Amino acid sequence: MCLPLKPKDRLPFHWSDKDKPKHVKFFVFGASKPSAPFTIADCGTISLTNVTLDGARHFFRVTKRMVLNSTFIIVEDLENAPYKIDNLSKRVFVSYFQVGCNDINEIEDCAPG
């Protein structure tokens, strides 16, 4: 079940199938794929990304908190990526990738500054 939310919307949520994994994903309008799945069982904050069909990246902070026996999921826009990698080397180019990614197109290159 997909529940669309406009900016500033707040809607109640319940699991549509109690036997399926208790994970949530979300995507912005025009996204090429949803965010990584996350559980709402634990309170805390995580950062997620959505990539639109035109290649634009959208970063979000997702805060999960418990208020009077209800779990709230709060999604906030982030201007920039929540994580950064600095290559402070003067001569060495590095490549980085997420462990488990096999697609060469998912590797990002960074040049020394």
N, C-alpha and C positions, 0 to 999 in steps of 0.2 A: 504494500500500500504506500503510495507516494502522497505526501501532504504538502501542497504548495504554501509558502508563507511570503507575504509582502513585507517590506521593511516595517519594522516596529510591531509586527503581528505577534500575538501570543495565542497558542492553541494547546488544548489538552492532547495528550498522547497516550496510547495504550498499545500493547503488542497485539498485532492482528492474528498471530499464530503462536501460541504458547510453547509449541514444540520446536520452533526454529531458533537458531542462535540469537541471543539478546544483544545484537550489535546494530548500530545506526550508521548510515552514510548520508551525506547530503551533497547537492550540487547546485551551482549557480545556473541561472538561465543561460543556455548556450554552451554549457560545459561539454567537453568531449568525453569525460568519464567522471564518476562521482569521487568524493573524497575517500581516503582510506577508511575502513570501518573502525568504529570505536565503541566501547562498552559504556553504558551509563551506570553500571553497577558501582563504580568507584568515583568518589568526588575528586575534583582537581581540575587542572587546566592542561589542555593539549593544543598544539598548533596543527592546522591542516591546510592543504592547498587544493585548489581546483584550477584546471587549465581549460580555457574555452577553445572552440573549434578554430579560432583565428590565432591561437598560440598565446593569448594573454594569460598571465598567471594571477590568481586571486588568492591572497593569504588570509587566514582566519584564526582567531583565538576562540577556542571552545571551552567554556567553563561549565563544569558540572557541580551543582551544589544541592544539598538536601535542606529543605525548608518545611518544617511541620509535616514530616512523613511524605513529602512530595519531592521528586527529583526535578530540578530545573536545568535545562540545557540552554546556555546563553551563548549566542554566536555573535562575534564582533569582527568587523573588518580590520585588517592590519595594512598599513601603508606599504610596508616592506616585508621581506622574508624574515621570519622569526629566528632563523639560524644563518650564520655567515661563515665562510671559510676564507681566511686571509693567507695568501702565499707571500710571505715576506722575504723570500729568497730573491737574490739579485740576478741569478742566471738560470735557475731551474724551472722549467714548465712542469706543472703537475696536472694530472687528470683525477677526477674523483667520481665515485658512483656509489649508489646504495647497494650494499651486499644483497645478492639475490637477483639483481637486475641483470638480464642477459642480453638485452637489446643495446647494441652499440650506439644507437640514436639517443639513448637515455644518459650517455656519458657527457658531462659538461667539461669544457676545457677552461682553464684560467691561466693567464699570462702574468708574469711578474710585473709589478707596478713601477 
